[in-house]
Amino acid sequence: MSSSTAQVLMKKGKRGAAAYIHADCASGSPQHLGPLLDVLLNPSKAIDEWETIDWCRWLLAGGRTPDEFAAVGVISDYLGSGMNVSGQRSGERVLCSLRG
């Protein structure tokens, strides 16, 4: 996937792109997450750029809103490194979310 394809994916909007990436990861062999992150996390961009941070929040939420995702305790538990409501360690839940 080229950066131009990543741009097309980004035109779906944050929720649409995040849902698409979530489904791609669920397939077992994600092809679009890496190239999209290459565009979003380009080293020439400032690390604190709000738009990039917001895109990452949406990607972690996997097609839900970041607020919906936080409501189940995953983001706050991830930051606190505790267990989330499903009994998984938070980092495991985030990785599973990205993988499907």
N, C-alpha and C positions, 0 to 999 in steps of 0.2 A: 504494500500500500504506500503510495507516494504522499508527499505533503499536500499535494492538490486534492487527493482523495480524502485526506484528513480534514481538509477545509470543507469539502462537500459534506462530510459527516458532521462537522461542527455547525453547518447551516441547518441541520435538523433541530438545533436548539439544544440546550443543556439536558433537558429531561429526555428528549428523543434520542440524542446521541448516547446518553448514559444507559438508557434501556437497551439500545442496540448493542452497546459494548457488553452489557450484562448478559444478553442472550448469546453473544459471540463467545464470551468466556464460558458459559454453560455448555457450549458445544464440545468442550474438552480440549480443543486446540485453537485458542484465540489468535486471530490474525490481525486484529485492528487496534487492540489496546496499546501495544508498544509504539506503533507509528503515531498514534494520536498523542501519546505522552511525549514523544519526541518533539512534536509541534508545541504542545502546551508547556513543556518544561525545557524549552530551548535555553541553553546557557547564556545566550545574548540578552535574554529578558531579565528584568529585575525579579529577584526571588519573592518580593513582597507585592507584586502586581496583583491587585484585587481580582481582576478578571480570571487570572490563572488559578488563584486560590479558590474562587467560586466554582470554576470548572472541576477542580479536583474534588470539592465537596459533593458536587452532583454525581461525579463518577463513583465515588465511594457509596453514595446512596443507591446506586444501581437502578435508576429509573424512578425511584420515589423522590419526594422532595427531601432536601437535607433535614428539614424539621421533622418529617415523618420518620426518617432514619434515626434521628436523635431521640425521638419519642420512645423508641424501643430500647434505649439505653446504650446503644452501641458506640456512638461517638464519645459520650462522656466517659464510658467505661474504658474505651480505648485510650483516652488521654490519661485516665487514672490508673491504667494497667491492671484493672481488676477483672472480675468475672462479669459477663453480661447476663441479661435476663434468661438467655437460653442455656446458661451453664458453661458456655465455652469461654476460653480466655478471649479477650476482645480482639487481639491481633489475629487470632485464628478466624474469627467471624469476618473480619474485614477481608482477609485473604480469600476465604470461601466466597464472600460476596463478589469479589472480583473474578474468581474462577468459575462461579456458577453455583 
